[in-house]
Amino acid sequence: VLEGEPPKEVKAPNAENTGEEDKLKVKEKDRIQQKEEDDKADEAQHFAILPPKSPNGPGEMGKPYKVDKEKVDNDTKAKIEKGWQKNAYNEYVSDLISVHRSLPDLRDEWCKAPDRMLPKLPQTSIIICFHNEGWSVLLRS
């Protein structure tokens, strides 16, 4: 059942047995309700990184984002230091940058011309090899 779609009525093999039919309807409604509750729980745990609320958000348009380590609390300082030790970059700031950030189009003007794009491109695969990389970097790749 897709979101916004009414639940499908499930009929028992023996239509005369309305008790069985009612049980199947209740079971389907329970399954849908459980799915909705699971979806809400996932949202509550922030499994998805939402698009930035502001066009001036961290890392928007490829601009650097700096955190003044002298002005942050000890917990944030520890997170920054752990990221440097673990991945040799500021993983704390990387986690602040949205997966949906906007980037400038740095292509040459010749490449941007409408007739440069082929009407049909061949199918391709991309393989990204990584080892002990921060998730925020991988998700933006």
C-alpha positions as CSV (number, residue, x, y, z in Angstrom):
1,V,0.0,0.0,0.0
2,L,1.5,3.3,-1.0
3,E,1.2,6.5,1.1
4,G,-2.1,8.2,0.5
5,E,-3.6,5.2,-1.1
6,P,-6.6,3.5,0.7
7,P,-6.0,0.0,2.0
8,K,-7.0,-2.7,-0.4
9,E,-9.9,-4.9,0.7
10,V,-8.7,-8.4,1.3
11,K,-11.3,-11.1,0.8
12,A,-11.0,-14.6,2.3
13,P,-11.0,-17.5,-0.1
14,N,-14.5,-18.5,1.2
15,A,-16.6,-15.3,0.9
16,E,-19.4,-16.8,3.0
17,N,-17.1,-16.9,6.0
18,T,-17.4,-13.2,7.0
19,G,-15.6,-13.8,10.3
20,E,-12.5,-14.8,8.4
21,E,-12.9,-11.9,6.1
22,D,-13.2,-9.5,9.0
23,K,-10.0,-10.9,10.6
24,L,-8.1,-10.4,7.3
25,K,-9.4,-6.7,7.2
26,V,-8.3,-6.1,10.7
27,K,-4.9,-7.7,10.1
28,E,-4.3,-5.5,7.0
29,K,-5.3,-2.4,8.9
30,D,-2.9,-3.4,11.8
31,R,-0.1,-3.9,9.2
32,I,-0.7,-0.5,7.7
33,Q,-0.9,1.2,11.1
34,Q,2.4,-0.5,12.2
35,K,4.0,0.7,8.9
36,E,2.9,4.3,9.6
37,E,4.2,4.1,13.2
38,D,7.6,2.7,12.0
39,D,7.8,5.5,9.4
40,K,7.1,8.1,12.1
41,A,9.8,6.4,14.4
42,D,12.3,6.6,11.6
43,E,11.6,10.3,11.1
44,A,11.9,10.9,14.8
45,Q,15.3,9.4,14.8
46,H,16.4,11.6,11.9
47,F,17.5,8.8,9.6
48,A,17.3,11.2,6.7
49,I,19.4,14.4,6.4
50,L,17.0,17.2,5.4
51,P,17.8,19.8,2.9
52,P,19.3,23.0,4.3
53,K,16.8,25.5,5.7
54,S,18.8,28.5,4.5
55,P,20.7,29.2,1.3
56,N,23.5,30.4,3.7
57,G,23.7,27.0,5.4
58,P,27.1,25.3,6.1
59,G,28.9,24.4,2.8
60,E,26.3,26.0,0.5
61,M,27.6,26.8,-2.9
62,G,30.9,25.1,-1.9
63,K,31.8,27.8,0.5
64,P,34.1,26.8,3.5
65,Y,32.5,26.5,6.9
66,K,34.7,27.1,9.9
67,V,34.1,26.5,13.6
68,D,36.1,28.6,16.0
69,K,37.3,26.0,18.5
70,E,37.9,28.7,21.1
71,K,34.2,29.7,21.1
72,V,32.6,26.2,21.3
73,D,31.8,24.0,24.3
74,N,34.1,21.2,25.5
75,D,31.8,18.5,24.0
76,T,32.0,20.1,20.5
77,K,35.8,20.5,20.9
78,A,36.0,16.7,21.6
79,K,33.9,15.9,18.6
80,I,36.1,18.0,16.3
81,E,39.3,16.5,17.7
82,K,37.9,12.9,17.4
83,G,37.0,13.6,13.7
84,W,40.6,14.8,13.0
85,Q,42.1,11.8,14.7
86,K,39.7,9.3,13.0
87,N,39.6,10.7,9.4
88,A,42.3,13.4,9.2
89,Y,39.6,16.1,8.5
90,N,37.0,18.0,10.4
91,E,34.3,15.3,10.5
92,Y,32.2,17.5,12.8
93,V,31.8,20.2,10.2
94,S,31.3,17.6,7.4
95,D,28.4,16.3,9.3
96,L,26.9,19.8,9.5
97,I,26.9,20.2,5.7
98,S,23.7,19.0,4.0
99,V,23.6,16.1,1.6
100,H,21.4,18.3,-0.5
101,R,23.6,21.3,-0.6
102,S,23.9,23.4,-3.7
103,L,27.1,23.7,-5.6
104,P,28.2,26.1,-8.3
105,D,28.4,24.8,-11.9
106,L,32.1,25.0,-12.7
107,R,31.9,23.6,-16.2
108,D,33.3,25.5,-19.1
109,E,30.7,27.5,-21.0
110,W,31.2,25.3,-24.1
111,C,30.1,22.3,-22.0
112,K,27.0,24.0,-20.7
113,A,25.6,24.6,-24.2
114,P,22.2,22.7,-24.7
115,D,23.4,20.9,-27.8
116,R,26.4,19.3,-26.0
117,M,24.2,16.7,-24.2
118,L,23.7,13.5,-26.1
119,P,20.0,12.6,-26.4
120,K,20.6,9.1,-25.2
121,L,23.4,8.1,-22.9
122,P,24.7,4.6,-22.4
123,Q,24.0,2.8,-19.1
124,T,26.9,3.0,-16.7
125,S,28.0,2.0,-13.2
126,I,30.0,3.9,-10.6
127,I,32.1,2.2,-8.0
128,I,33.2,4.2,-5.0
129,C,36.0,2.5,-3.0
130,F,36.4,3.7,0.5
131,H,37.8,2.6,3.8
132,N,37.0,4.1,7.2
133,E,35.4,7.1,5.6
134,G,32.9,9.4,7.3
135,W,29.3,8.8,6.2
136,S,28.5,12.4,5.6
137,V,31.3,12.5,2.9
138,L,30.1,9.3,1.3
139,L,26.5,10.4,1.2
140,R,27.5,13.6,-0.6
141,S,29.6,11.7,-3.2
